[in-house]
Amino acid sequence: MIFKNTSFKLYSVLLINRPKSNNFILRKQSTFIERYKSYWKNVANDYYEAILGIGTYSKENPLKSMLTSVLASCMFYCAFNNPDEENYWSELLDCTNSMLYISPSICSPNTVQRLEYLSRCNNSRTIKRLNLLILSIIWIDDFDDNIYLYKAQCTYLKPSIFQIPYRVVDIGFLNTWWYLKQTMVDYDVNPNEWKNDSRDIV
């Protein structure tokens, strides 16, 4: 009889102290959901207060706000129309093809030399692009990135940022490569052609 009472008490204690796993999981899930909601609620409140602060500042400083908005819009427009390296290759190919439609005797020597130089650099993959967000700079490196010579991989022998201005071959701004555009001005005019004709006349 004593053994039965003891076993009954022990069984009762085990039932009372048994962990309620289901309740624990539900409580943990509810805690996670509450934290998730609280996080996004705080984020929304921060953005709401920031927008209110911008509105209040704009009312107090209308001129400065207008200038800031115009400047930000111009920066966004320039960044959106910032040409990339593929665009430069495409423009270079178009310029080269344009030279094929005219006779070599009337081609501008400066344009021919410039396009040949850029084509060689393009074939050797030494043309690099420096992205400045609102504009791009095309410059010429010494080696291709896939060349694993010591001189090509050593950081002390690579061109520094201060040497890039001396290696610049084009500047891209508003979807236009301005040096390349300048190179194609009067590309079908050969000054030497008229010199040869004048000698023949004399």
Secondary structure, DSSP 8 states (H G I E B T S, - for coil): -HHHHHHHHHHHHHHHHS--HHHHHHHHHHHHHHHHHHHHHHHHHHHHHHHHHHHHHHHH-HHHHHHHHHHHHHHHHHHHT---HHHHHHHHHHHHHHHHTS-GGGS-HHHHHHHHHHHHHHHTT-EEEEE-SS-EEEEE-SS-TT---HHHH-TTTS--TTTGGGTEEEEEETTEEHHHHHHTTTTT--HHHHHHHHHHH-
